[in-house]
Amino acid sequence: MDEEQQKIQQHHQKTGCRGDIKPYETVDGGIHGFFCTCCKKEWLSALIHVNPPPSTVHTPVSHHIVPSFWCLQTSDTGNYVSWKHINETSRVLEPGDHVAWLRIFSYWHHAIVEKVNDDSIEVIEWSSGRCSTHIHQSTMKYDLLAKCGWSFMYKAYYPQHVLDLNPKELVLLRARARLDDTGYGPLKDNCEHFATFCKTGEHRCNQLHQLRVTMRAWLRRFVTSLFHIAIIVSFSEVIERYAMTGADWLGVVLLIISEMIYLAGFSYVVWRVDTRRQEFHKEDASCTRACRCAFVKAVLQSITLVVFAAVFGVYLERWIREKRGPWSIVKETGIQIGLGILGGLVGNVLGFVFFSFFAYPCCRNEILPDVENAGQRDNTLGDDRI
């Protein structure tokens, strides 16, 4: 490994990187490579592997201004990754597998399977201890795998060429080399960075990619909501005050109609335009189910927006008027318009947090009931299928 060590020294001299160097050490004491914890670069021996070519980098694309349809977005690690829900662990998992499950704070926790026992599995993962967060080995009983946190456990399937470039022996060498590492960073080196690097040699995190896409789409949605709520509430309040005195329901009805038009229009664009692009998943039947779940979340977000706009613009305005009023018609109309807009924006934010920002298992695939036909239909999973 003298040649690899010389490459490391040249790299450090060129870049100024002074990260810790972790050796890929086998059980018999052999060294098959090195990993730098700072720049996330590895040097591999030709005896076990050659560095894989860089994968295609997918540019994040927002789905217009409908943040709930982020389940259609491709993965930052490439659209070749398919997730399948595990229901028979002993038959499905093997050492070197990449697994994940949803945790209580709405994020996916990732790990690498190190060993499969009769009644449990051993994984290597980032974990929080009393004093620090570090990579260590954990044991999970099979009876706990049915529900991990808020979801079932899922296994990542990669195409055969990725498995050939990254055999399970190399995956385990990468994972074990990081044991007792304490350099955790939620944005730079988290559990998904770790597991994805072990499986592919690429230091990436799809969750951060999805967060950026979703936040950008939501900001567009927020600006759009601001304008259309302001127009609808202002128009309805003027009519209520000067033509239909006391008809507070008009603004709510108009807001509901505008949200229905919004959902119908942009849902049509997403289904008929975006899903035809190569960047989006559309062939898998389970993705159709995930998109239905995403549409339900979008509807719930719109309902939240309308409810808060009505509560703020009608009931909160009445309560304030009883405490601070009476006011002139112009002032009362202005206050009701302002409260209606504020309520709609509050509902927009809360709807986004609860129905779009939170991760849900429904946006990941389930194991198809027909195992043999599933393997024939899905040519992106490689030869090792459920």
N, C-alpha and C positions, 0 to 999 in steps of 0.2 A: 504493500500500500504506500510505498515511498512516493510513487507518482501522484497519488491522490493528495498526500500531505503537501507536496510541492504546489499543487493546484490551490490548496487552501491558503498557503502562505502567499501565493501570488494574488489571490482574491483579496485577502486582508490588506495587502500592501496597496492594491489598486483602489479599493473602495473605502478603506479606513474602518471596515467592520471589525468589531472586537467581541463578537458573540461567543458563547460557549459552544464548543465542538463536541457533539455527541457521536460516539462510534456505533456503527451497526455491528454488534458483536454477537456471534453465534454461541451455542451452548458449549462447543468444543474450544472456544477461545479465539476463533478466527474472526478477522475484521473484514467486512464486505462493503464498507462505506462510511461516510461521515455526514453529519448534519449540523448546520449552523443555526442556533436558536435565535439569532438576531435577524439575519437576512433571509432565513428560511430556504437556504440553498443546500443541496446535497451533492456529494461526490460519491459515485458508485463504482465498485469494482466490475470489470468486464466479466469476471467469473460468474456473477449472478445476474447481471442486468445491464442494459445500456439505458442511458437517460432517454425517456420517451419524448417524442416530438411535441411541441406546444400544441394544445388543443385550440379549436376555434373560439375566439372571444366573442360572446354574444352581447350586442349593445342593448341595454335596457330600453324597453319601449313601453310607455304608459298607455293604458287603454282609454284614450280620450280623457274624460273626467269622471269615469265610473270606477272608483277605487276598489269596489267589492269584487271586480273581475280579475284580481291579481292572480287567481289560480290558473289562468290561461298563460301567464308569463313563463318563458323558458327559464331553466335553471342557470345560474352563473357558472356552474361547473360543466355546462353543456347540456343540451336537451336529450342526451342519451341515458340519463339516470332515471330509472323507474322504481318507485317505492311500492312494496307489497306488504299488506298487513299479515303478520305472522299468527297462525292459530295452531300450528303443530310444531313447536320449537325443536323437539328432538330430531325431527326429520328434515327440517329446513336449514338450521344454522350449522356452520362449521367454522373452525379457526380462520381468522382473517376477514370475516364478514363485517360489513359496515351496517350498524343498526341505529335506530333513533326512536324516540317517543316524546310525546308532548308533556311538558311540565306545567305546574300550577300557574306560573307567571307568563303563560302563553308564549313559550319558546320551545323549540325542538332541541332536546338534548341528544348528542351523538356519542357513539362509543365504538370501539373495535373489539370483536369477539376474540378472546385469546384461547379459550378451551371450552369444550362442550362435554359435560358430565352426564351421568344418568338422570340426575334430578336437578341440575343447575347448570348455569353457564358462568364463565369467568370473563370479564371484560376489562379493557384498559380505557380509562376515561379521565377527563378533568373532573375533580371533585373538591368541594369546599370542606376543609377541616376546621378545627378550633383556632388554629394559628395562621393558616394560609390556604390558598387554593393551589393544588398541585395535581399532577397526573399520577394515578395509582391504579392498582388492580382491585377489582370488586367482584363479588360473587352474588349472583341473582338466582333465586330458586325459580323453578318452572311455574309454580303456582302464583308467583308474583308477576310473571311475564304477561298474563292475560290482560292486566291493566297496569300500565306504568304511568303514574301521575294522572293525567286527564285523557289518556288515549292508550290504545294497544301499542305493542312494539311493532316497528316496521323495519324491513330489511331493504337495503339499497341494491339494485341489480344494475350491473354495468355490462356493456357489450363485450364480446369476446376479445376484441383487439386490446381493450383496456386491461382486461384480466391477463392477457398474455404479456403485456408490458409490465404489469405489476402483479406478479404471482404472490400467493398468500404468504410464502416464506419472506418475501421482501416487505409485505405489509406488516407482518409481525416484527420484523427487525426494526422497522421505522417506529412502530408503537412502543416496543420495549426500550428503544434508545431514549425515549422521552420520559421514562419513569422517573418520578421525583422532581420533574421540572416544575418550577414555581413561577414561570414567566407569563401567567395568564393575563389576557387582556380581552374584554368583551368585543372590542372593535378590531383588534389586530391578531389575536391568537386565542380563539375560544374553542369549544368542544367540536364544532363543525369544521373549523379550520384544521384541527388536529386529525379528525377522522377522514376528511377528504384528502388531506395530504398523504396519509398512510395508504389510502386506496389508489390514488392517482399520481402522487408526486407533485400535485399542484395545491398551493396554499390558498384556498378559497372558502368563502362562506356564503351559501345561497340565501340565508336568512337576512343578512345585511343587504344583499342585492334586492331582495323582495321588499325590504323596508324602504329603501330609497325609491323604488318604483311606486310603491303604495303611497308614500308621503307626497311625492310629486303629483301623482294623480289626484290625491285628496286636496292639495292646495288649489288645483284647477277647479275642482268641484266646489271648494269653499268660495272662491271668487265668483263662480257662476251663481251659487246659492245667494250670495250677498246681493247681487244685482236683481235676480228674479224675485227674491223675497221682498226687496225694497219696492219693486214695481208693483207686485201683486198687492202687498199690504197697503201701500199708498193709494192705489186705485180703489181698492175695496173700502177703505176708510172714508175717502172723499164721497163715494156713493152712499155709504151708510149714514153719513152725517147730513148730507144735503138732499138726499132723495128717499132714503129708507131708514129713517131714524129708529135706532135701537136694534137693527138687524145685524147683530155681531156675527151671525153665522156666515155671511157672505164672503168675508175674507178667508175663513177656513175652507169653504167650498172651493173658492178659486185657487187656493194654495194646493188643495188635494188634486184638483184637475191639472195644475201646472206640473206637479210632481209625477202624475201618471203619464203625462206627455213626455216629460224628461226621461223616465224609465223606459217607456216604449221606444222612443227615438234612439237613445243611445244603446239600448239592448239590441235593437235591430242592427245598428252599426257594428257592434262587437261581434255578434253572431254571423253576420253576412260579409263583413269586410275583414276584421282582424283574424277570425278563425281560419280564413283562407290563406293567410300568410304562412310561410314555412317556419317563422320564428315561434309560432304558437302550436301547442298540442291540440289536436282535434280528432285523431284517429281512434284513440282508446275510448271504449264505451264508458269506463269508469271516470274519464275526464268529463264526459257529458253530465254524469251525476254530480261531479264536483262543481261544474258550472251552474247547475240548477241550485245547488246549495248557495253559491255565490250570489245568484239572482235573488234568492230569499233574503240573504243578508242585506242586499241593496234595497229591497222593499222595506225591510225593517228599519233601515237607516232613514228612509224617506218618511216613514210613519213617525219616527222619533222627532224629525224636523218639524212636521206639521203639528204634532201634539204640543211641543214646547212653544211654537209660535202662537198657537191658540191660547195656551195657558198664560203666557206673558202678555199677549196683546189684549186679552179679554179680562181674565180673572185678576191678574196682577194689577192691571190698570184700574179696575174697579176698586180693588183694595186700597191702592194709593190715592185714588180720587176721594174715597171716604175719609182717609186720614188727612189729606192735604188740600182737597178741593173745597168748594167748586171752582172750576176754571172756565175760561171762555171757550167757545167752540173751536177756535183755531188752535189754542194751546192744548186742549184735550185731544184734538185730532193728531197733533204733532207728537204728543206723548204716547198715544196708542200706536202710532206708526213706529216710533222708535223702539217701544217695548216689543212690538211684533217682530221687528227685524232682529233685535237682540235675542229673543226667544228662539227664532229660527236658526240663528248662528250657534246658540248653545246646543240646540237639538242636533245640529249638523255635527258638532264636535263630539258630543256624547254618542251619537249613532255611529260615527266613525270608530271611536274607541272600542265600543262593545261589539260591533258587527263587522268591522273591516280590519281594524288593527290587530285584534286578537287572532291568533292562529287557531284553526279548527282541524280535527282529523279528517273531515269530509273532503278536504282538498287533496287528499292522498289516496292512492289506489288501494283497492282491496284485492285479495286473492280471488281469481276467477274460479268458479265452481268446477269447470271442466279443465282439469290440469293439462291433459295432453293437447287439447285444442288450443288452450291458452298459450302453450309454448309455440304452436304452429302459427298462431296469429301474431304474436309479438316477437319480431325478429331483432329487437334491440336489447334483449335481455341476455344474450349469450347462451351457452349450453347448460349452465347451471341454473335450472328453473325449479320453481315449486311444482 
